[in-house]
Amino acid sequence: MTDDVIASIADNCPAISVLNVGGVSSITDTSMKCLAKLEHLTSLNISHSEVTDDGIKILVQGKCADLLNELLINYCQITETSINTVVFGCKNLRIFSFYGCVCGGLY
């Protein structure tokens, strides 16, 4: 699976509410631009992807941030900047997992 596939999903399934692409290491920040526009997305798993702080920022600034209640970003290349961005940007978040991310030495 690639960023192009994620773009196709976002374009052709605008009402999607749950997306699990955990374990797909080829997903990058480019995919976050596509997913950010999904207004009905409530659950997203992008664990083990190549998403960085920039991608998380794009996601949280998008339309999906209002409804997102579950975000799994385990083993992504993010820092505490992303943690703060998500915590303050996704007001309805109930489940947030970032295990294995390098966050100031915390895992």
C-alpha positions as a Markdown table, in Angstrom:
| # | Residue | x | y | z |
|---|---|---|---|---|
| 1 | Met | 0.0 | 0.0 | 0.0 |
| 2 | Thr | 1.2 | 3.5 | -0.9 |
| 3 | Asp | 0.3 | 7.1 | -0.4 |
| 4 | Asp | -1.5 | 6.9 | -3.8 |
| 5 | Val | -3.8 | 4.2 | -2.4 |
| 6 | Ile | -4.6 | 6.3 | 0.7 |
| 7 | Ala | -5.4 | 9.2 | -1.7 |
| 8 | Ser | -7.7 | 7.0 | -3.6 |
| 9 | Ile | -9.4 | 5.8 | -0.4 |
| 10 | Ala | -9.9 | 9.4 | 0.8 |
| 11 | Asp | -11.2 | 10.5 | -2.6 |
| 12 | Asn | -13.6 | 7.6 | -3.2 |
| 13 | Cys | -14.7 | 6.9 | 0.4 |
| 14 | Pro | -15.3 | 10.3 | 1.9 |
| 15 | Ala | -17.7 | 8.9 | 4.5 |
| 16 | Ile | -15.2 | 6.4 | 5.9 |
| 17 | Ser | -15.1 | 6.4 | 9.7 |
| 18 | Val | -12.5 | 3.8 | 10.6 |
| 19 | Leu | -9.2 | 3.2 | 8.8 |
| 20 | Asn | -6.5 | 0.7 | 9.9 |
| 21 | Val | -3.3 | 0.8 | 7.9 |
| 22 | Gly | -1.1 | -0.1 | 10.9 |
| 23 | Gly | 1.9 | -2.0 | 9.8 |
| 24 | Val | 2.1 | -0.3 | 6.4 |
| 25 | Ser | 5.5 | 1.2 | 6.5 |
| 26 | Ser | 5.2 | 3.0 | 3.2 |
| 27 | Ile | 2.6 | 5.5 | 4.5 |
| 28 | Thr | 4.1 | 9.0 | 4.8 |
| 29 | Asp | 3.1 | 12.5 | 5.6 |
| 30 | Thr | 1.6 | 12.8 | 2.1 |
| 31 | Ser | -1.2 | 10.4 | 3.2 |
| 32 | Met | -2.0 | 12.7 | 6.1 |
| 33 | Lys | -2.9 | 15.5 | 3.7 |
| 34 | Cys | -5.5 | 13.2 | 2.2 |
| 35 | Leu | -6.8 | 11.8 | 5.5 |
| 36 | Ala | -7.1 | 15.2 | 7.1 |
| 37 | Lys | -10.0 | 16.1 | 4.8 |
| 38 | Leu | -12.1 | 13.1 | 5.9 |
| 39 | Glu | -15.0 | 14.7 | 7.9 |
| 40 | His | -16.3 | 11.4 | 9.4 |
| 41 | Leu | -13.0 | 9.7 | 10.4 |
| 42 | Thr | -13.3 | 8.6 | 14.1 |
| 43 | Ser | -10.6 | 5.9 | 14.3 |
| 44 | Leu | -7.2 | 5.8 | 12.6 |
| 45 | Asn | -4.3 | 3.4 | 13.0 |
| 46 | Ile | -1.1 | 4.5 | 11.2 |
| 47 | Ser | 1.3 | 2.6 | 13.5 |
| 48 | His | 4.7 | 1.5 | 12.1 |
| 49 | Ser | 4.4 | 4.0 | 9.3 |
| 50 | Glu | 6.8 | 6.7 | 8.1 |
| 51 | Val | 4.6 | 9.6 | 9.4 |
| 52 | Thr | 6.5 | 12.4 | 11.1 |
| 53 | Asp | 5.6 | 15.4 | 13.2 |
| 54 | Asp | 4.8 | 17.3 | 10.0 |
| 55 | Gly | 2.2 | 14.7 | 9.0 |
| 56 | Ile | 0.5 | 14.7 | 12.4 |
| 57 | Lys | 0.3 | 18.4 | 12.4 |
| 58 | Ile | -1.4 | 18.3 | 9.0 |
| 59 | Leu | -3.8 | 15.6 | 10.2 |
| 60 | Val | -4.8 | 17.5 | 13.3 |
| 61 | Gln | -5.3 | 20.7 | 11.4 |
| 62 | Gly | -7.7 | 18.9 | 9.1 |
| 63 | Lys | -11.5 | 18.3 | 9.3 |
| 64 | Cys | -11.1 | 14.9 | 10.9 |
| 65 | Ala | -9.7 | 16.4 | 14.1 |
| 66 | Asp | -13.2 | 17.3 | 15.4 |
| 67 | Leu | -14.5 | 13.7 | 15.4 |
| 68 | Leu | -11.3 | 11.6 | 15.8 |
| 69 | Asn | -11.7 | 9.6 | 19.0 |
| 70 | Glu | -9.0 | 7.0 | 18.5 |
| 71 | Leu | -5.5 | 7.5 | 17.1 |
| 72 | Leu | -2.8 | 4.8 | 17.1 |
| 73 | Ile | 0.6 | 6.0 | 16.0 |
| 74 | Asn | 2.8 | 3.4 | 17.7 |
| 75 | Tyr | 6.4 | 3.2 | 16.4 |
| 76 | Cys | 6.1 | 6.2 | 14.2 |
| 77 | Gln | 8.8 | 8.8 | 13.8 |
| 78 | Ile | 7.3 | 11.4 | 16.0 |
| 79 | Thr | 8.4 | 13.5 | 18.9 |
| 80 | Glu | 6.7 | 15.1 | 21.9 |
| 81 | Thr | 5.7 | 17.9 | 19.5 |
| 82 | Ser | 3.2 | 15.5 | 17.9 |
| 83 | Ile | 1.9 | 14.3 | 21.3 |
| 84 | Asn | 1.1 | 17.9 | 22.3 |
| 85 | Thr | -0.4 | 18.7 | 18.9 |
| 86 | Val | -2.8 | 15.7 | 19.1 |
| 87 | Val | -3.7 | 16.2 | 22.8 |
| 88 | Phe | -4.6 | 19.9 | 22.2 |
| 89 | Gly | -6.0 | 19.5 | 18.7 |
| 90 | Cys | -8.3 | 16.5 | 19.0 |
| 91 | Lys | -10.8 | 17.4 | 21.7 |
| 92 | Asn | -12.8 | 14.2 | 21.4 |
| 93 | Leu | -9.9 | 11.8 | 21.6 |
| 94 | Arg | -10.4 | 8.9 | 23.9 |
| 95 | Ile | -7.8 | 6.4 | 22.8 |
| 96 | Phe | -4.3 | 7.6 | 21.9 |
| 97 | Ser | -1.4 | 5.2 | 21.7 |
| 98 | Phe | 2.1 | 6.2 | 20.7 |
| 99 | Tyr | 4.1 | 3.3 | 22.1 |
| 100 | Gly | 7.6 | 3.0 | 20.7 |
| 101 | Cys | 7.9 | 6.6 | 19.5 |
| 102 | Val | 11.0 | 8.6 | 20.5 |
| 103 | Cys | 9.5 | 11.2 | 22.7 |
| 104 | Gly | 12.3 | 12.8 | 24.8 |
| 105 | Gly | 13.5 | 9.3 | 25.8 |
| 106 | Leu | 10.0 | 8.2 | 26.9 |
| 107 | Tyr | 8.6 | 5.0 | 25.2 |
